[in-house]
């Protein structure tokens, strides 16, 4: 149950970031704006991330990991020559 909430919170933060990035530059997005949009308090944000730069780096790593996994699965499914 706790893991589900943690994942859900991180997804809420990520979704809030995506929404805010469509409206303004990353440099102008504050933790307060992000938390308000995600519907969480600042303390919850800081339980998951040190700051917004660590958050964005974590999201980037997750995306690269997902892409890597996708391509490895595709490679495994290619016919052997």
N, C-alpha and C positions, 0 to 999 in steps of 0.2 A: 504494500500500500504506500509506504513512504517513497519507494523508488518511483512509483507512478506519479505521485505529486511532484517530485523533483523534476522528472522528465516533462511533465505538464507545465511547470513553472518556466523551465528553460525554453520550451516551445512558445509560451506566452511572451517571453522577453524577445525571442527571435522574431516573432510575428510583429510585435510592437516596433522593433528596430526596422523591419522591412517597410512598415507603414510610414514611419517617420522619415526614412531615407527617400521616400517618394515625395516628401514635402520640403525637406531641407538637407543641407550638407551635414555629414557626420560630425564635423567640428562644432556645429551649432546644437547638436543633440546632447542635452544634459541627462544625467542619471535621473533627475526628478521628472523630466518629460517622459523618459523611457518607462519609468515605474508607473507613472500616472496612466500612460497608454496601455501598459500591460496589466494594470489593475492590481499591482503589488506595492508593498512599501519598500523603502530604501534598504531596510535591514535584510529583507528577503533577497534583494538583488546582491547585496554584499555577502550573503551566505554562499552564493554561486560564483561570483566574480569579484576580482580585486578592484577593477575599474572598467570603463567602457572599452579601453584598448585591449585588455585581457579578454573581455567578452568577445570582441570582434575576431581576435586571433583564435579563440576557441571555436567559434562558428566556422571560420575558414578551415581549421583542421578537420572539423566534422565533415564539411563538404568534400574536402580532398579525400578523406578516408572513404566516404560513401562512393565517390567516383572510382577510386582505386578498386574497391570491392566489386563494383559493377563491371569494370573492365576485366578483372580477373575471372569473374564468372563467365563473361562472354568468351574470353580466351579459352577457358576450359570446355566450352560447348562447341568450339570450332572443330570441323572435321580434321582428323590427323592426315597429314600429307605423306 
